[in-house]
Structures are given as structure tokens and as C-alpha cells.
Amino acid sequence: MMENIRALFKEYSDELLYKVQWPTLENLQSSTVTVLIASLMIALIIFAMDAVFQFGMDGLYSLF
């Protein structure tokens, strides 16, 4: 039982150290900037949609 657990952890460490291809710092920074820009664009789109909807609802409610 204990030998199986040791073998499992050895496989995990070997995979993380030798088989996983970690991104370079430049790739990581580029991906981070891309995600930040996309998040800001989506937030602005949602803000604009909310503002237009609020304007429409205020106009609709003012009629009644």
C-alpha cells in the first residue's frame, strides 16, 4: 500500500518536472494582457447594454 502511494507521487513529480511544458515568462505576460483586455472589453459591453436598457426602461416608465 505504501509503495503504491510512493510510486504515485513519483509519477506525479516526474510528470510535473519533465513532461509538462511550462510557459515562458513572455508567453505568460502576453496571455495575461490578452485576458485583461478581453475582460475589460466584455465589461464595457455589459456596461453599455445595461445603460441602454436603463435608459429605455426610464423612458418607458416616464410614459406611465
Secondary structure, DSSP 8 states (H G I E B T S, - for coil): -HHHHHHHHHHHHHIIIII-----HHHHHHHHHHHHHHHHHHHHHHHHHHHHHHHHHHHHHHH-
